[in-house]
């Protein structure tokens, strides 16, 4: 058991340092999975949730703008649109994603994440 946890940690660390992260995340007590990707592309950070793509500082398909950064291996996505505002923290080392909905009374939603292999 300890070996598998160690290997999982190494895998998360490798993914976090290589080219970004690609994770499948689910909220506790939910069977719905989200495909999450954060990577660097053409000198800018890109954050993708399923089909929605957010580029650092650029307006997305929903009219919002994300500010994306990475510090000490943790990805931070600050998102704001006319109807919503949120702060997302993705920690690949612990396999967690926390979303704080700033427009809904600071409601916090926790997700458990695992590595996802890219489609081939």
Short mmCIF file of the C-alpha atoms (twelve columns), coordinates in Angstrom:
data_MODEL
# 
_entry.id   MODEL 
# 
loop_
_atom_site.group_PDB 
_atom_site.id 
_atom_site.type_symbol 
_atom_site.label_atom_id 
_atom_site.label_alt_id 
_atom_site.label_comp_id 
_atom_site.label_asym_id 
_atom_site.label_seq_id 
_atom_site.Cartn_x 
_atom_site.Cartn_y 
_atom_site.Cartn_z 
_atom_site.pdbx_PDB_model_num 
ATOM 1   C CA . UNK A 1   0.000   0.000  0.000   1 
ATOM 2   C CA . UNK A 2   2.731   2.487  0.913   1 
ATOM 3   C CA . UNK A 3   4.560   1.687  -2.318  1 
ATOM 4   C CA . UNK A 4   1.483   2.433  -4.437  1 
ATOM 5   C CA . UNK A 5   0.959   5.756  -2.633  1 
ATOM 6   C CA . UNK A 6   4.628   6.617  -3.197  1 
ATOM 7   C CA . UNK A 7   4.411   5.706  -6.884  1 
ATOM 8   C CA . UNK A 8   1.239   7.768  -7.269  1 
ATOM 9   C CA . UNK A 9   3.015   10.740 -5.679  1 
ATOM 10  C CA . UNK A 10  5.963   10.330 -8.044  1 
ATOM 11  C CA . UNK A 11  3.590   10.146 -11.011 1 
ATOM 12  C CA . UNK A 12  1.785   13.333 -9.926  1 
ATOM 13  C CA . UNK A 13  5.148   15.069 -9.417  1 
ATOM 14  C CA . UNK A 14  6.411   13.951 -12.821 1 
ATOM 15  C CA . UNK A 15  3.262   15.157 -14.547 1 
ATOM 16  C CA . UNK A 16  3.390   18.461 -12.694 1 
ATOM 17  C CA . UNK A 17  6.981   19.193 -13.742 1 
ATOM 18  C CA . UNK A 18  6.962   17.768 -17.260 1 
ATOM 19  C CA . UNK A 19  4.369   19.565 -19.391 1 
ATOM 20  C CA . UNK A 20  1.595   20.416 -16.958 1 
ATOM 21  C CA . UNK A 21  -1.055  18.135 -15.531 1 
ATOM 22  C CA . UNK A 22  -3.890  16.075 -16.931 1 
ATOM 23  C CA . UNK A 23  -6.233  14.787 -14.240 1 
ATOM 24  C CA . UNK A 24  -9.648  13.235 -13.804 1 
ATOM 25  C CA . UNK A 25  -11.355 14.848 -10.818 1 
ATOM 26  C CA . UNK A 26  -14.582 13.989 -9.011  1 
ATOM 27  C CA . UNK A 27  -16.434 15.680 -6.201  1 
ATOM 28  C CA . UNK A 28  -16.928 13.554 -3.078  1 
ATOM 29  C CA . UNK A 29  -20.014 11.325 -3.301  1 
ATOM 30  C CA . UNK A 30  -20.374 11.996 -7.022  1 
ATOM 31  C CA . UNK A 31  -19.907 9.731  -10.010 1 
ATOM 32  C CA . UNK A 32  -19.414 12.678 -12.376 1 
ATOM 33  C CA . UNK A 33  -15.817 13.075 -13.519 1 
ATOM 34  C CA . UNK A 34  -14.200 16.227 -14.869 1 
ATOM 35  C CA . UNK A 35  -11.197 16.092 -17.174 1 
ATOM 36  C CA . UNK A 36  -8.824  18.821 -16.014 1 
ATOM 37  C CA . UNK A 37  -5.719  19.965 -17.877 1 
ATOM 38  C CA . UNK A 38  -3.270  22.736 -17.105 1 
ATOM 39  C CA . UNK A 39  -0.303  23.205 -19.391 1 
ATOM 40  C CA . UNK A 40  1.960   25.777 -20.954 1 
ATOM 41  C CA . UNK A 41  1.301   26.455 -24.644 1 
ATOM 42  C CA . UNK A 42  2.942   29.144 -26.786 1 
ATOM 43  C CA . UNK A 43  4.342   31.052 -23.810 1 
ATOM 44  C CA . UNK A 44  1.055   31.089 -21.861 1 
ATOM 45  C CA . UNK A 45  -0.827  28.933 -19.361 1 
ATOM 46  C CA . UNK A 46  -3.920  27.085 -20.571 1 
ATOM 47  C CA . UNK A 47  -6.567  25.603 -18.259 1 
ATOM 48  C CA . UNK A 48  -9.154  23.233 -19.657 1 
ATOM 49  C CA . UNK A 49  -12.212 21.717 -17.964 1 
ATOM 50  C CA . UNK A 50  -13.707 19.093 -20.260 1 
ATOM 51  C CA . UNK A 51  -14.356 21.126 -23.453 1 
ATOM 52  C CA . UNK A 52  -14.046 24.649 -21.994 1 
ATOM 53  C CA . UNK A 53  -10.606 26.147 -22.674 1 
ATOM 54  C CA . UNK A 54  -9.287  29.145 -20.747 1 
ATOM 55  C CA . UNK A 55  -6.090  30.920 -21.759 1 
ATOM 56  C CA . UNK A 56  -4.295  33.140 -19.294 1 
ATOM 57  C CA . UNK A 57  -5.626  36.692 -19.644 1 
ATOM 58  C CA . UNK A 58  -7.811  35.906 -22.690 1 
ATOM 59  C CA . UNK A 59  -11.611 35.964 -22.929 1 
ATOM 60  C CA . UNK A 60  -13.063 32.434 -23.123 1 
ATOM 61  C CA . UNK A 61  -16.169 31.096 -24.888 1 
ATOM 62  C CA . UNK A 62  -18.357 32.073 -21.906 1 
ATOM 63  C CA . UNK A 63  -17.086 35.651 -21.804 1 
ATOM 64  C CA . UNK A 64  -14.880 35.211 -18.745 1 
ATOM 65  C CA . UNK A 65  -11.175 35.742 -18.194 1 
ATOM 66  C CA . UNK A 66  -8.826  33.481 -16.238 1 
ATOM 67  C CA . UNK A 67  -5.567  34.422 -14.566 1 
ATOM 68  C CA . UNK A 68  -3.500  31.227 -14.373 1 
ATOM 69  C CA . UNK A 69  -0.283  30.722 -12.434 1 
ATOM 70  C CA . UNK A 70  1.882   28.027 -10.881 1 
ATOM 71  C CA . UNK A 71  3.750   28.440 -7.603  1 
ATOM 72  C CA . UNK A 72  5.502   25.664 -5.647  1 
ATOM 73  C CA . UNK A 73  3.817   23.035 -7.844  1 
ATOM 74  C CA . UNK A 74  0.287   24.334 -7.160  1 
ATOM 75  C CA . UNK A 75  -1.785  25.744 -10.008 1 
ATOM 76  C CA . UNK A 76  -4.034  28.720 -9.260  1 
ATOM 77  C CA . UNK A 77  -6.826  29.797 -11.575 1 
ATOM 78  C CA . UNK A 78  -8.647  33.039 -10.747 1 
ATOM 79  C CA . UNK A 79  -11.693 33.300 -13.004 1 
ATOM 80  C CA . UNK A 80  -14.127 36.159 -13.491 1 
ATOM 81  C CA . UNK A 81  -17.051 36.705 -15.844 1 
ATOM 82  C CA . UNK A 82  -20.176 38.873 -15.751 1 
ATOM 83  C CA . UNK A 83  -22.039 36.159 -13.824 1 
ATOM 84  C CA . UNK A 84  -19.374 34.292 -11.855 1 
ATOM 85  C CA . UNK A 85  -16.103 34.571 -9.995  1 
ATOM 86  C CA . UNK A 86  -14.029 31.713 -8.630  1 
ATOM 87  C CA . UNK A 87  -10.622 30.667 -7.395  1 
ATOM 88  C CA . UNK A 88  -9.381  27.158 -8.181  1 
ATOM 89  C CA . UNK A 89  -6.343  25.520 -6.602  1 
ATOM 90  C CA . UNK A 90  -4.980  22.308 -8.126  1 
ATOM 91  C CA . UNK A 91  -2.378  20.406 -6.126  1 
ATOM 92  C CA . UNK A 92  -1.094  17.478 -8.202  1 
ATOM 93  C CA . UNK A 93  1.068   16.203 -5.320  1 
ATOM 94  C CA . UNK A 94  -1.920  15.629 -3.041  1 
ATOM 95  C CA . UNK A 95  -4.355  14.853 -5.860  1 
ATOM 96  C CA . UNK A 96  -6.803  17.566 -4.856  1 
ATOM 97  C CA . UNK A 97  -8.634  20.414 -6.509  1 
ATOM 98  C CA . UNK A 98  -10.452 23.070 -4.482  1 
ATOM 99  C CA . UNK A 99  -12.886 25.476 -6.114  1 
ATOM 100 C CA . UNK A 100 -14.009 28.531 -4.177  1 
ATOM 101 C CA . UNK A 101 -17.102 30.159 -5.709  1 
ATOM 102 C CA . UNK A 102 -16.622 33.808 -4.809  1 
ATOM 103 C CA . UNK A 103 -19.950 34.818 -6.379  1 
ATOM 104 C CA . UNK A 104 -21.912 32.304 -4.255  1 
ATOM 105 C CA . UNK A 105 -20.948 33.250 -0.715  1 
ATOM 106 C CA . UNK A 106 -17.440 31.742 -0.955  1 
ATOM 107 C CA . UNK A 107 -18.833 28.216 -1.290  1 
ATOM 108 C CA . UNK A 108 -15.944 25.707 -1.415  1 
ATOM 109 C CA . UNK A 109 -16.101 22.448 -3.375  1 
ATOM 110 C CA . UNK A 110 -13.395 19.802 -2.942  1 
ATOM 111 C CA . UNK A 111 -12.447 17.285 -5.634  1 
ATOM 112 C CA . UNK A 112 -10.243 14.195 -5.537  1 
ATOM 113 C CA . UNK A 113 -8.091  13.772 -8.632  1 
ATOM 114 C CA . UNK A 114 -6.093  11.057 -10.304 1 
ATOM 115 C CA . UNK A 115 -3.788  11.111 -13.333 1 
ATOM 116 C CA . UNK A 116 -5.397  10.695 -16.731 1 
ATOM 117 C CA . UNK A 117 -3.699  9.282  -19.786 1 
ATOM 118 C CA . UNK A 118 -4.109  11.371 -22.936 1 
ATOM 119 C CA . UNK A 119 -6.277  10.005 -25.749 1 
ATOM 120 C CA . UNK A 120 -4.275  8.430  -28.522 1 
# 
